[in-house]
Amino acid sequence: MALRVLTLNCWNVSEPFARRMTLVRAEIERLRPDLIGLQEIVVRRDGLDQAGMLLDGLGYERAFGAGYRWDETGVLPGGAVDGDAFGNVVAARWPLRRTEVQRLPGEETGEHRSAIGALVETPAGLVPFVTTHLNWRFEQGVVRERQVVALADFAHRLAPDTDFPPIVVGDMNAEPDSTEIRFLCGLASLGGRSVYFQDAWRVTHHDDPGFTWSNRNPYAAAANEPDRRIDYVLVGRATADGRGWIERAALAFTQPAGDVFPSDHFGLVVDVRAPS
């Protein structure tokens, strides 16, 4: 069997919000992923639950992890449980045995980032699954370097008692040749440390740049930024029996309805071998 893994930055509640969410939900229904990582998800005290709009009734168990919370006074201190929230969601077709939210370094920059991880009870056994959203500014590579070290530690902390390599997805806001992504892929060290994840796009595509931030999307083009690949599905080293082998990777959420795209990012859908 294969696990189908999906990631998308949902562009929070940017307009045209309702029309965009309809497109995202329809694509989730069409692709039928087993594991989903969503970023820029908003949950508000007025009852708005963005992940619920996308997933309710589709057979997924999910968990939300706030990057930050706010109320009428502004951003609330880390660890606050009240207030409106912006963050990430993990979802799966099978039970989430355990979930954990990890705050990431870099709050001194004014950005508040986190990762949420879960152990998913799949037919192939327990799968450690993490999604995140790193600092976005071009010049903050040094911050993202600290964040990916913490992210790798978090993913591997979920993984010791499982037979499946950890899967990490999300909007890394970093291109494939950046130090932070090279670190995650075993191509560079940071602070005398190294790790290894397979970059699903890198190992399945050699001539296609796979831009997930693309100026053919008018929502992205409005930012006057270059095309680049900044969204990833990363899988730890495959086991001897093939668990974690990348079988296929493709862009997702690339087609508009009229002039409405699902998000300012394109997403990624990846099939990962999971012998049961």
N, C-alpha and C positions, 0 to 999 in steps of 0.2 A: 504494500500500500504506500501511498504518499500523503504527507500532510501538506495541505495548501495553506500558505501563509500570506497574509495581506497587510500592507501598511499604507497609511494615508495621513498627511497633515490636512485637517478638515477646515482650516482657515477660520476658526472660531465662528462668530455669528455675523461675519461680514455679508453684506447684501450682494445679490438677492438671496438671502439666507434660506427661506423655505423652499425655493425652487432648487437651490443647490443641494439641500439635504435630500430632496426627492430623487435627484440624480444619483447621489452617493448610495442611498438605500437600494435603488434599483440595480446598481452595479454590484453591490454586495449580494443581493439575491441571485444575480446572474452568475457570478463567479463562485459562489458557495464555498468560501474559504473555511478552513477548520480553525485557524488561529488568526486573530485580528489585533493589530496594534494601531490605535488612533491617537493623533496628537492635536493640540489646540482644541480641546473639548471644553465646553463651558457648562457648568451646573450653577443655577441661580436659585436664590431663595424664593423667587416668584413662581417656582415650579418648573422652569425650563430645565430639561435634562437632554442635552444634545445627543448623547449616546443612546438614550431611550428612543429618540426620534429615528435613529438609524437602525437599531437592533431589536427593539421590542417586537415580540411575536415571531422572530426568525429562528428561535431555538438556541440562542447563545446565553451562556453565563458570562457575566462581565464584572469588572472591578475598576473603579476610578481612583486615580492618584493625583492630588492637586500639586501643581507647581507653586501656586500661591493662591491666597484668598484675600478678598477685599470687601469693605463695606463703605458706608457713606464717609468714613473718616480717612479712607485710603487703604493701602496694602496692609494687611494684618501680619503680626509677627509669625515667624515659622512655627508650625505645629498647631496653629489655630484650626478649630473644627467648625466654626460658624462662618457666615459670610458667603458671598458668591465665590466661585472657584473656576480656575483655568488650569488644565492639566492634560493628563494622558489616560487612555483606557486600554486594558487588555480584555479580550473576549475569546471564548472558545466554545466549541460544540459539546465539550465534555466538562466535567466538574473541575473547578479551580480548587485544588486541595488547600493551598496556602497562598496568600498574597502579601506583598510587602512593598512599601514605598520608600525609596531612597532619595534623600535630598542630595543635590550635586553641588560641587564648589562653584563659586563665582557670584555669590549674592552681592558682593561689594560693587559689582558692575551695574546694579539696578535691575538685573534680570534674575528671575527665581526659577530654577530648573530642577526637575526631579526625574526619576525613572520609577516605573512600577513593574514588578515582576510577579509571576505566578508559577506554581507547579501545576501542570495540567495533566489530568488523568486520561491519557489517550489509550486507544487499543494497543499502541506500541510501547506503553509504559509511561512513566512520569516524564514530562518534557518541561524543562525550565524555559520560560518565555518572558521576555522583557521588552518594553517599549520606552522610548525616551524622546526628548526634544532638547537639543543643545543650544547654547548661545548663538545668536544669529549674525552679529556684526562681523564683517569681513576681517577686521583687524584684531579680532579676539581669539585667534588661533591658540594663543598661550593659555587662555581660559579653557577652551575646549580640550586642550591637552590634559589639563587637570581633570576635566569632566570625564574623559574617556578612560583614564586610569581608574577613577572611582566606579565607572560603569562596568568595566571588565571585572573588577573585584566583586561587585554586586552580582553580576551574572554567574560567576563561578561559585559564589557563596550559595546560590540556589541549587547548584548542580552536583555537589559531591556524592549524594546518595542516589543518583539517577543513572540510567544506562544510556541516556540520550544526550548528545551535546547541547549546550545552551543555544537558544535562538534569540538574537537581539535585533530589534527593528526600530526604525524611526527616522526622524528628520534630524540629521547630524549637522546640518548647516556647514558642511565641509566637503570639499571635492576629493576625489579618489587619491590625488597625489599630495594631499596635505599630510603633515606629520601625524595629526590625530587619527586619520583613517589608515595611514600606513602602519601606525602602531597597532590598531585593532586587527590588521591583516597580517601581522608578523613580519612586516617589512621595515620597521624602525623600532627603536627602543626609546623609552622615556624614563628618566631617572634610574637607569640601570635595570629596567624591567622590560619584559616583552611578553606578548600573548599571541594567540592565533585564532582568528575567525575567518571562515570563507566569506568573501564578498560575492553574493549570489550572482550579481550582474557580471562581475569581472570574470568569474569562472565559466560562464555560459555564453558570453558575448565578447568578441574580440575586435570587431570593426564598428559596432554601434555605440555611440557615446552614452545613450540611455539617459538623456537629460530629463530630470524630474522638475527642474525649474526652467521653463521654456518660454521664449518670447512669442511662440505661436499661441500661447494662452494669454488673452488680453489682460487678465488679472495679474499675471506675472509681469507682462510687458510694462504695465503702468509704473513699476518700481524702477525702471531704467537700470536693470542689472543684467549681466551677461548670462547666457544659457549655461547651465551646469548640472551635474548629478550630485545631489545632496541628500537623497533619501535612500535607505539601505535595508536589505535583509542580510544579516550576518549570522552565520551558523558555525559553531565550533567544529573542530576536526571530526570528520566522519569516522565511525568505528569500523572494525574489521569486517563486520557483517553488513556494512552499508548504511547504518543509521546516520542520518545527517547528510548523505550525499545529495548534492544539488542536481535535480533532474531538469528543471526548466525555470526560467525567469522571464517576465514580460512586464511592460508598463501597463498601468490600469488607470481608469478615470481620465482618459485622454480625449474623450469625445464629448462635444457640447450638444445641448439641445437648443437649436437656434443659436443665440449669442450667449448662452449661459453654460459655463463650464462647472464641473462639480466643486472645484477648489482652485486656489492659485498654484498648487502643486499638482503634479501627476503622482500617482501611487505606484506600487510595485506588488506583483503577485508572483509567488515562488512556490514550486512544488519540491518538497524535501522528502527523500526516501525514508520510509519508516517501517521496516519489516516487523511484523507482529509475531 
